[in-house]
Amino acid sequence: MKVSFRIGGRPSAELASKTPEEALRNNLQLAKWELDNAYAGFEYATDPDLIDCYIFQLNAAMKRYRYLLNQWNGL
C-alpha cells in the first residue's frame, strides 16, 4: 500500500538574497504545493489514522497559505 502521495517535485527554496516580494512569492508557491499534496493524500487515504493526519495537514496548509496571501495583499 502506498502511504505517501506527492505531486511533482517540491519547489526550490533558494537561499540567495532576495527582495521581500520574491521571498514571499516563493513561500506562496511552496504553501500551494503543500496544500495540493495534502489534498491528494486525503483523496486516497482509507485508513482512519491517515485521514486524520491529512485533515491536520490540510488545516495547517490552508492557514499558512491564507496568512501568506494576506501578507501579499498587504504589500
N, C-alpha and C positions, 0 to 999 in steps of 0.2 A: 504494500500500500504506500502510495506517495504521500508524504506528510507535508512537504513544503511546496508551495505554489508561488512562483516568481514570474513576473512579466518582464522579459528583456533584461538588459543589464542595468545596474544601478547608475544613475547619473553621477558623473565625477564631481567631487567637491575640491576644486582646485585651491591650493593654499597660497597661490601668488597674491600679492597685494591687489585688491580690487576696490572699486568705489563701493560705497554702501548699497547703491542701487543694484550693481552687478551681484553682490553677495546675497542680497535679498531675493533677486530673481533666481539665483542658483538654489537657494533654500526653498523657494516655492516649487521649483521643478522637482526637487528631492521629496518634498512633502506630498506632491501629487503622485509621484511614483510609489511612495509608501502607501498612500490611500488606495491606489489601483491594485496593489499587491494584496492588501488586506481584503478588499472586495473579492478578488479572485480566489483567495484561500477560503473565504467564508462560503462562497458559492459551492465549493466542492467538499467541504467538511461534512462528515457524517457522525463522527464521534462527539458526544455532548461536551467533553472537555475541550476538544479542538474548537467547537462552535463558540464556547465561552471565551477562549483565547482570542479568536478572531473578532469577537464583539468588542473586547477590550482594545485590541489593536485598531479597529475602526474608530472607536471613540477617541482614542489618543491622536490618531492621524487626522481626524476631522477637526479636532480642536487646534492642533498645530497649524493646519492649513488655513483655518479661519483666522487665527491670530496673525499669520504671515500676510494674508490678504488685507487685513485691517492695517497692518504696517505699511503695505504697498499703497493702499488708498490714502494714507496719511502723508505720503511724500509730496 
